[in-house]
């Protein structure tokens, strides 16, 4: 039987939940595939996978901030309406809780932020923290296969 090691290529189902419920849950859909160590999961989550065997099903409870770090107030930033118009749809009506995706400065990737405030002048304040940052997390996993 194969066990999960650093660098393993994995096929698995997993669920991440905070106090408000599931944030990610692949159990009712296609399984995820990832390579351990590529940053697709946080280091704390990857650590929990090490040593699990093919077919293993486990649930881990992580303390507040352990899975995705503490909430960082500097990750909440105002974005001017002009910039939002340049980066996306100028007619987009941003509302509390909406998630917007922005290109990285090098244009090679993207990052997301959730709307936490909208001003009358059209500026929008986004929270770029991970949704589970600073919260306790339940990590449930079913390892389908490891290579």
Buried (B, 14 or more C-beta within 10 A) or exposed (E): EBBBEEEBEBBBBBBBBBEEEEBEBBEEEEBBEBEBEEEEBBEBBBBBBEEBEBEBEEEBEBEBBBBBBEBEEEEBEEBEBEEBEEBEEEEBEBEEEBEBEBEEEEEEEEEEBBBEEBEEEBBBBBBBBBBBBBBBBBBBBBBBBBE
